[in-house]
Every structure is written in C-alpha cells, then in structure tokens.
Amino acid sequence: MRSLLRLLVYIPLGLLILYFALANRGSVKISLDPFPGGAASNLSFEAPLFLVVLTSVAVGVLAGGLSSWLTHAPLRRTAKQARAEASKVKSEIEQLRQQTLVEIDPKRKRGG
C-alpha cells in the first residue's frame, strides 16, 4: 500500500519537475555583487532558470531540515535517556518477578 502511495506522489512530482525544467531552460545571470558596476564584476555567472530555482528549493529544504534537526536535539537526548531508564526498570521488574516466584514456590530454581 505504501509503495502504491509513493508512486502516486513521486511520479506526478517528478513529471512536474521535468516539465518545469523543460519549460524554463533559458539562461539567467546570477550576480553575487551587491554593488553592480564595480571592479569585482566577475562575481556573476549564467545558469538555466530551472537549475537556479531547483537549487534554491533544495538548499531551502536542507536548511529547514538541519534547523529542525538541531532544534529537536535536546528532545532526542531526553528520549534516549528515558529509553535507557525504561530498559533498566524492565530488567529490575523481571528480576523482582523471578525473586517473588521463588519465594512463593521454594521448589522453583532461578533461571529456569
């Protein structure tokens, strides 16, 4: 079911990106110079419009993902500590359960 859902999402998305790229192949000049006309006019390049747009989207997605990952770092650390504590408590409960069974039925031996 999940693979069908992925196909229903990824195929149209891929086709949309492909059509966008084919429709926007024209070159645009990208200038990194905040003061145009100066001596550093070599801070510019030309690239296809679709490449500029898709690269900008990819950088934005990566920046947002990194930001989210860094924001949730304390929560992940707390969850890891809670899992370790829960595991310790489970083992203690099992140990106490075994002790209780031995005390109730003295014929039982520990561990089996």
C-alpha positions as a printed Julia matrix, in Angstrom:
112×3 Matrix{Float64}:
  0.0     0.0     0.0
  2.81    2.39    0.87
  4.63    1.7    -2.4
  1.46    2.5    -4.35
  1.05    5.73   -2.4
  4.67    6.62   -3.11
  4.13    6.01   -6.8
  1.04    8.19   -6.77
  3.05   11.03   -5.2
  6.53   10.68   -6.73
  5.58   10.11  -10.36
  3.45   13.28  -10.69
  6.02   15.25   -8.69
  8.83   14.02  -10.93
  6.82   14.85  -14.05
  6.06   18.31  -12.68
  9.77   18.95  -12.06
 10.63   17.62  -15.52
  8.04   19.82  -17.25
  9.22   22.83  -15.21
 12.82   22.18  -16.24
 11.91   21.81  -19.92
  9.83   24.98  -19.91
 12.49   27.11  -18.16
 15.73   26.29  -19.96
 16.63   29.9   -20.66
 19.8    31.29  -19.08
 19.67   33.92  -16.38
 22.53   35.95  -14.98
 23.14   35.43  -11.28
 25.14   38.23   -9.72
 26.68   37.98   -6.28
 27.95   41.55   -6.35
 25.84   43.82   -4.11
 27.26   46.91   -5.84
 26.99   46.32   -9.6
 29.32   48.14  -11.96
 32.32   47.92   -9.65
 35.67   46.32  -10.35
 34.51   42.95   -8.98
 32.07   42.31  -11.8
 33.34   38.72  -12.08
 31.09   37.72   -9.16
 28.36   36.63  -11.53
 27.53   33.62  -13.66
 24.87   32.39  -16.02
 22.78   29.31  -15.4
 19.48   27.89  -16.64
 16.5    29.23  -14.73
 15.25   25.77  -13.73
 18.65   24.98  -12.21
 18.62   28.18  -10.16
 15.08   27.55   -8.89
 15.55   23.85   -8.13
 18.89   24.51   -6.41
 17.27   27.21   -4.3
 14.47   24.83   -3.31
 16.98   22.08   -2.44
 19.09   24.45   -0.32
 15.94   25.64    1.46
 14.82   22.09    2.2
 18.27   21.17    3.52
 18.45   24.33    5.66
 14.99   23.66    7.1
 15.84   20.02    7.82
 19.09   20.98    9.52
 17.32   23.63   11.57
 14.64   21.16   12.66
 17.24   18.5    13.47
 19.22   20.94   15.63
 16.07   22.2    17.35
 14.98   18.68   18.3
 18.41   17.56   19.57
 17.5    18.1    23.27
 14.29   16.11   22.81
 16.19   13.23   21.21
 18.69   13.24   24.08
 15.87   13.16   26.66
 14.13   10.32   24.8
 17.36    8.32   24.69
 17.79    8.72   28.45
 14.16    7.73   29.04
 14.57    4.6    26.9
 17.7     3.6    28.84
 15.9     4.14   32.14
 12.86    2.16   30.95
 15.1    -0.72   29.92
 16.76   -0.7    33.34
 13.38   -0.66   35.08
 12.13   -3.57   32.93
 15.12   -5.68   33.88
 14.63   -4.83   37.56
 10.95   -5.78   37.32
 11.84   -9.11   35.73
 14.42   -9.77   38.44
 11.89   -8.97   41.19
  9.28  -11.15   39.48
 11.7   -14.08   39.49
 12.51  -13.49   43.17
  8.79  -13.39   44.02
  8.15  -16.66   42.18
 10.98  -18.34   44.09
  9.65  -17.04   47.41
  6.11  -18.24   46.61
  7.22  -21.65   45.38
 10.53  -22.59   47.03
 10.88  -25.65   44.77
 11.46  -23.37   41.78
 15.01  -22.55   40.92
 16.19  -19.25   39.5
 16.62  -19.03   35.77
 14.58  -21.93   34.74
